Amino acid sequence: CWGNDEWGQCAVPAGLADIVAISAGFGHTVALTSTGEVVAWGLDADGQCATPKDLEPTNSIASGSHHTIAVLADGRIRSWGRNDDRQCDAPAALGVVEEIATGNLHSMAILEGGSVRCWGNNEYGQCNVPPDLGPATAIAGGVEHSLALMPDGTVRCWGIADVCAGTDALSDVVQIAAGGWHSCAIRSDGSVVCWGRNFSGQCDVPADLG
């Protein structure tokens, strides 16, 4: 790990090995080992690093700004950390979860069959999944927006309008990611496109990239 280490979020625990997934929150880092163990370190003011002692073997992880989510082997989820916007309170009878993602203060899931659910902070509609959204293949969450990748390579966005502007024009997308107020996608030809707020050049893809 590298970068700001004010809360020890870059201080990888000694002996940590066989990592198959990693996720970074505002001030904490979460890793998943090959045996399904979840290890977290860094800022723990809201309990986001307090991995439940009874946590069962885990398939995937995601970290929001101050919360952490794990998908268990049977498709259930466990969440811990800050919950003032109910970002840790998954809807009842959620069903089998296949993929998770987190925004700043909201959480997302793809369920068995491809449907998308969101919960948590909804100040800008980032949890208002479009009613006509079909099965999704991937999801991503920003501070105030949410993304879904569709089987046909298009991308849907909901939440704060100016951050979502331009999403509908995308095609041939195979991977998506969301930053605070911007998003990026990889197309099938390997090219990268980014859109949203560009106050720090985060959408200026280098001309000589790949």
N, C-alpha and C positions, 0 to 999 in steps of 0.2 A: 504494500500500500504506500501511497505517497500523497503529498498535499498538506492541507491544514490538519494539524494533529493536536488541536487545542484540548480535545477531550479523550485523546488516546485512540481515536478511530483508525489510525494508521499503525497502531502497535499490535501487530498480529500476535496472538498468543503463541508462546513457545510450544513446539511440538505439534502444532496444528498441521495436518497432512491429509492427503487423499481427498482434496476438495473438488466437488463436482459442480458447485454453483455458488455464486456470491452476489450480494446486493448491498448497496450503500444508501443510508438515510441521510438526514441533515448532519448528524454528528455521531452516527453509529454505523457499524458494519456487521453484516450477518453472513455466515458461511454454512454451507451444507456439505457434509462429508459423504463418502461413498457408502457408509453404513446407515445413512439416514439421520445422523445426529446434527442438531442445529447449534452453532456456536456464535455468540454475539459479543461485541466489545465496543467500547467508546462511551459516548454520552448515555447515561442511564437515569436521567432525572425523572423520567416518566415510566420507568420500568421496561423500556424498549429492549434492553439487553438481558432482562430477567427471564430467560428461557424457562418455561414451566418444567419442573423436575419430572413430571409425569408425562412429558411430551412423547408421543409414540413416534416410531420411525417415519421420516418425512420424505416426500417426493420432490417438493419445490418450495421456494421461499421468495418473499418480497418484503422490502422495507420502505415504509412511508417516511415522512419527515421525522416523526417521533413514535412510530408504531411498527410492529413486525407481524407478518402473517406466514403461516406454514400450511401447506397442503399435506395431509397425512396419506398413508398408503391406501386407505380405503376411500379417499376422496373427500373426507371431512376437512374442515379448516380449524385452526387454532390461531387466535390473535392475542397480542399483548402490547402494552405500552399506553400512550396517551389515547384517551377515548372521549374527549370533550365534545367531539362532533359525531360520536358513535361510529367512528371508522373501524372499531374493533367488533362492533355488533353486527355480525352477519345476519341476513334475513333468516327467519325461521324456515325450516324445511327447504333449505337451499338446494339440497340434492348433491349429486356427485360433482365435485369441482375438478376440472381438468387443467385449468391454468389460472394463475392469479397475477394481479398487478396492483400497484399502489400509486396514488397521487400524493400530494402534500398532506391532505387531511381526508382523503377518501380512498376507498378500496374497490377493486373490480374482480370479477371472476368470469371465466368461461365455463359453463356447465356442460355436462354430458349432452351431446347433441348440438352444441355450438351456441346456445343462447347466452347472452351477456347480462350480468346483474351488477349494479353499483350501489354502494351505500357510504354514508359519511357526510361530510360537508357538501352542501349543494347550493351554495350561494349564487353560483353562476350557471347552474344547470348541469354541472359536470356529472351528476348522477342520474340525469334524465335520459336514460337509454332510449333512442328513437324507437317508436312503436313498430316501425317498418324495418327495423334492423334484422336481417336474417342471421343464419349461423355464421360466427366469426372464427377465424383461424388464429388470431393473435390480438392482444390488447395492450394498451399502455396508458399511463395516467400522468398528467402534468399537475401544476399547482391548481389550475382552474379549468382544465379541459380533460377530455378523455378521447382515446382513439380506438378504433377497431379495424383490423385488416380482414377483408372479405375474400372468399375463395376465388373470385374473379380478378384479384389483384388491385381492386380499388380500396380506398380508405374512407371511413366515415369518422367524423369528428363532432363532438357536442361539448357545450360549455361556453366559455367566453368567446364572443363572436370574432373579434379581430385575430385571435390566436388560431381559430379554425379556418379563417379565410384562405382559400386556395386549395383546400384538401380535396374538394370534389373533382379537381382537374387531374388528379393523379391516376396513373394506370400502371400495370405490370409491376406492382410492388410485391416484394417477397418478405420484407421485414420492416418493422416500425419501432420507433423509440420516441419518448416524450421527455423534454426537459421542463424547466419551470414554466416558461411561456413560449416555447417553440417546440417543433417536432421535426423528426428526420425519418427518411425512408430509404431503403435500398431497393433498387429496381432489379428486374431479372437479368439485365445486362451488366450488373455490378455497379452502376452509377448511383450516386447519392444525391438526394434532394432534401433541402430543409426549408421550413416556412414558419411563419409566426412573427413574434417581436424580435427585432434584430439590433437591439440597443448596444450589444457588445460584439457584434459580428458573428453571433452564433449560427446565423443562417447563410453566411458567406462561405459556401463550400469551396475549398481551394481548387483553382482551375486545373492544377496538375495532379489531382487526386486520382489515383488508380486508373 
